[in-house]
Amino acid sequence: MTTTVKCIKCGEEKPALTAPPFRAGTRLGPLGEEIQQKVCSPCYKDWIAMSVKLVNELRLDTTDPRGQEMWLKQMKIFLNLDESSDPWARHLDKRVVVETLDGRTVTATLIGADEHRLTFSDFDGGLPAGFDTGANKGSGALARDAIKTVEPAA
């Protein structure tokens, strides 16, 4: 295996993972090989930190197949392995300014993206009205169709 990789996440030539993150011969073996070939070690470490945040903030049960699928989907989006190329996924684990269709502006960290909503945490000024808190009061979700723009925070 090469010692560097042209990373699809950051676009730079950086050190490769020394081994695939998932064992060969398992159902995730091919994905592990793809990650080793396409994602640099620093970006994969960023995913590990993001995944801890994702599991904690969303109270994701990784023993449940639905939780596992959500974790895998978020990993593929975060590492740019998801072919759907969600335009807002590039902001995962970053501070963003969200502009809603009703004209509100909110600054927070984007921690999750699915087909129907975006999930945020670490809001400036507390959780704004209109965000669904679900089971966790530290994060809030907003329907995609209620969002006008998501841009990097200054």
C-alpha positions as CSV (number, residue, x, y, z in Angstrom):
1,M,0.0,0.0,0.0
2,T,1.2,3.5,-0.8
3,T,2.3,5.7,2.1
4,T,0.3,8.7,0.8
5,V,-3.0,9.2,-0.8
6,K,-4.7,12.0,-2.8
7,C,-7.6,12.5,-0.3
8,I,-11.1,12.9,-1.6
9,K,-12.1,14.7,1.6
10,C,-9.4,17.5,1.7
11,G,-8.0,17.2,-1.8
12,E,-4.4,17.1,-0.6
13,E,-1.7,14.4,-0.8
14,K,-1.3,13.2,2.8
15,P,-0.4,10.1,4.7
16,A,-2.6,7.1,4.0
17,L,-4.2,4.9,6.6
18,T,-1.7,2.1,7.5
19,A,-4.6,-0.5,7.4
20,P,-8.2,-0.5,6.3
21,P,-10.5,0.6,9.1
22,F,-12.7,-2.4,8.7
23,R,-11.5,-6.0,8.5
24,A,-11.2,-7.8,5.2
25,G,-13.8,-10.6,4.9
26,T,-16.5,-8.7,6.8
27,R,-19.5,-7.0,5.1
28,L,-17.6,-3.7,5.6
29,G,-14.3,-5.0,4.3
30,P,-14.7,-3.5,0.8
31,L,-15.7,-0.1,2.3
32,G,-12.6,-0.2,4.5
33,E,-10.4,-0.8,1.5
34,E,-12.0,2.1,-0.3
35,I,-11.4,4.4,2.6
36,Q,-7.8,3.3,2.8
37,Q,-7.3,4.0,-0.9
38,K,-9.2,7.3,-1.0
39,V,-9.1,9.1,2.4
40,C,-6.0,10.4,4.2
41,S,-5.2,9.5,7.8
42,P,-5.9,13.0,9.2
43,C,-9.3,13.2,7.6
44,Y,-10.2,9.7,8.9
45,K,-9.2,10.8,12.4
46,D,-11.4,13.9,11.9
47,W,-14.3,11.4,11.1
48,I,-13.6,9.5,14.3
49,A,-13.9,12.7,16.4
50,M,-17.0,13.6,14.4
51,S,-18.5,10.2,14.9
52,V,-18.2,10.4,18.7
53,K,-20.0,13.7,18.5
54,L,-22.7,12.2,16.3
55,V,-23.3,9.2,18.5
56,N,-23.4,11.4,21.7
57,E,-25.5,14.3,20.3
58,L,-28.0,12.2,18.5
59,R,-27.9,9.4,21.2
60,L,-27.3,7.0,18.3
61,D,-27.6,3.3,19.4
62,T,-24.8,1.6,17.4
63,T,-26.1,-1.8,18.5
64,D,-29.3,-1.2,16.5
65,P,-29.1,-1.9,12.8
66,R,-30.9,1.4,12.1
67,G,-28.3,3.3,14.2
68,Q,-25.5,1.4,12.4
69,E,-26.9,2.4,9.0
70,M,-27.2,6.0,10.0
71,W,-23.6,6.0,11.3
72,L,-22.4,4.5,8.0
73,K,-24.4,6.9,5.9
74,Q,-23.0,9.9,7.9
75,M,-19.5,8.5,7.6
76,K,-19.8,8.2,3.8
77,I,-21.2,11.8,3.6
78,F,-18.4,13.2,5.8
79,L,-15.6,11.4,3.9
80,N,-17.1,12.3,0.5
81,L,-17.7,8.6,-0.3
82,D,-21.5,9.2,-0.8
83,E,-22.3,9.5,-4.5
84,S,-25.3,11.6,-3.7
85,S,-22.9,14.5,-3.0
86,D,-25.1,16.4,-0.7
87,P,-24.1,20.1,-1.2
88,W,-24.4,20.8,2.5
89,A,-22.5,17.7,3.7
90,R,-19.2,19.4,3.1
91,H,-20.0,21.5,6.2
92,L,-20.3,18.6,8.6
93,D,-18.5,19.2,11.8
94,K,-18.0,22.9,11.0
95,R,-19.4,26.1,12.3
96,V,-22.0,27.4,9.8
97,V,-24.4,30.2,9.4
98,V,-27.9,28.9,8.6
99,E,-30.4,31.2,6.9
100,T,-34.0,29.9,7.1
101,L,-36.7,30.7,4.5
102,D,-38.5,32.8,7.1
103,G,-35.4,35.1,7.3
104,R,-33.8,34.0,10.6
105,T,-30.0,33.6,10.8
106,V,-28.5,31.0,13.2
107,T,-24.8,30.1,13.8
108,A,-24.2,26.5,14.9
109,T,-22.1,23.4,14.2
110,L,-23.6,21.0,11.5
111,I,-23.4,17.5,13.0
112,G,-25.8,15.5,10.8
113,A,-27.5,15.4,7.4
114,D,-30.2,13.1,6.2
115,E,-32.6,13.3,3.3
116,H,-35.2,15.3,5.3
117,R,-33.3,17.4,7.8
118,L,-30.0,18.9,9.0
119,T,-29.0,18.5,12.6
120,F,-27.0,21.2,14.5
121,S,-25.4,21.6,17.9
122,D,-23.4,24.3,19.8
123,F,-25.8,27.1,18.9
124,D,-24.8,30.7,19.5
125,G,-27.3,32.1,21.8
126,G,-29.1,28.8,22.6
127,L,-31.4,26.7,20.6
128,P,-33.6,28.8,18.4
129,A,-37.4,28.4,18.1
130,G,-38.4,26.1,15.3
131,F,-35.6,23.6,15.7
132,D,-36.8,20.1,16.8
133,T,-34.8,19.0,19.9
134,G,-35.9,15.4,19.9
135,A,-34.4,13.5,22.9
136,N,-31.3,15.7,23.2
137,K,-31.6,19.3,24.3
138,G,-28.0,20.1,23.1
139,S,-28.8,19.7,19.5
140,G,-31.6,20.7,17.1
141,A,-32.8,19.6,13.7
142,L,-34.5,21.6,11.0
143,A,-36.3,20.4,7.9
144,R,-34.2,20.9,4.7
145,D,-37.1,22.6,3.0
146,A,-37.1,25.3,5.7
147,I,-33.4,26.2,5.0
148,K,-32.4,28.8,2.4
149,T,-28.6,28.6,2.8
150,V,-25.9,27.0,4.8
151,E,-22.5,28.8,4.6
152,P,-19.2,28.6,6.6
153,A,-19.2,30.9,9.6
154,A,-16.6,33.6,9.6
